[in-house]
Amino acid sequence: MITEKIILWDTKYGRIRCNLYKLMKSKKITLYQLSRLSNIRPEVIKKYADNQMMRYDTSVLSKICFVFNCSISDVIEYVYKK
């Protein structure tokens, strides 16, 4: 059963983290190679990898998953903070 939670302005509710650098390192692929393979601008990939995104684009995430042959949970994850 899900308990009711209220999100307050000062509540630490966690964040979304992108693991793109870790994926790129494990597959030995550079930012520019990923850009060419996925047809995503390098600036956009860098923002994802540096966790500077405010909103995640599903088409960008789909292209990244396609190139790496992975699931979305390999690219982004929810990190809960108490």
C-alpha positions as CSV (number, residue, x, y, z in Angstrom):
1,M,0.0,0.0,0.0
2,I,1.3,3.5,-0.9
3,T,1.3,5.9,2.0
4,E,0.4,9.5,1.3
5,K,3.3,11.8,1.0
6,I,3.3,15.6,0.7
7,I,6.1,17.3,-1.2
8,L,7.1,20.5,0.7
9,W,9.5,23.1,-0.6
10,D,12.2,22.3,2.0
11,T,11.8,18.5,1.7
12,K,14.8,16.5,0.4
13,Y,13.0,14.1,-2.0
14,G,15.9,13.0,-4.1
15,R,16.9,13.6,-7.7
16,I,17.3,12.0,-11.1
17,R,20.9,11.2,-12.0
18,C,22.2,10.5,-15.5
19,N,24.9,7.8,-15.8
20,L,25.9,8.7,-19.4
21,Y,29.6,9.1,-18.6
22,K,29.7,5.7,-17.0
23,L,28.1,4.1,-20.0
24,M,30.4,5.9,-22.4
25,K,33.4,4.7,-20.5
26,S,32.2,1.1,-20.3
27,K,31.6,1.0,-24.0
28,K,34.8,3.0,-24.8
29,I,32.9,5.6,-26.8
30,T,33.6,9.4,-26.8
31,L,31.0,12.1,-26.6
32,Y,31.6,13.0,-30.3
33,Q,31.2,9.3,-31.4
34,L,28.0,9.1,-29.5
35,S,26.9,12.3,-31.2
36,R,27.6,10.9,-34.6
37,L,25.9,7.6,-33.9
38,S,22.8,9.0,-32.3
39,N,22.4,12.2,-34.4
40,I,22.3,14.2,-31.1
41,R,24.2,17.5,-30.9
42,P,27.3,17.2,-28.7
43,E,26.1,20.1,-26.5
44,V,23.0,18.2,-25.6
45,I,24.9,15.0,-24.8
46,K,27.2,17.0,-22.6
47,K,24.3,18.5,-20.7
48,Y,22.9,15.0,-20.1
49,A,26.3,13.6,-19.0
50,D,26.9,16.5,-16.7
51,N,23.5,16.2,-15.1
52,Q,22.4,19.7,-16.1
53,M,19.1,18.7,-17.7
54,M,15.9,20.2,-16.3
55,R,13.7,18.1,-18.6
56,Y,14.6,14.8,-20.2
57,D,13.6,14.4,-23.9
58,T,12.2,10.9,-24.6
59,S,13.5,10.9,-28.2
60,V,17.1,11.7,-26.9
61,L,16.9,9.0,-24.3
62,S,15.5,6.5,-26.9
63,K,18.4,7.2,-29.2
64,I,21.0,6.8,-26.4
65,C,19.4,3.5,-25.4
66,F,19.4,2.3,-29.0
67,V,23.1,3.2,-29.5
68,F,24.1,1.5,-26.2
69,N,21.6,-1.4,-26.6
70,C,20.5,-0.8,-23.0
71,S,17.4,0.1,-20.9
72,I,16.4,3.5,-19.7
73,S,17.4,2.5,-16.1
74,D,21.0,2.1,-17.3
75,V,21.0,5.7,-18.5
76,I,19.0,7.5,-15.7
77,E,18.2,6.6,-12.2
78,Y,16.3,8.0,-9.2
79,V,18.5,8.7,-6.2
80,Y,16.6,9.0,-2.9
81,K,18.0,11.3,-0.2
82,K,16.9,11.2,3.4
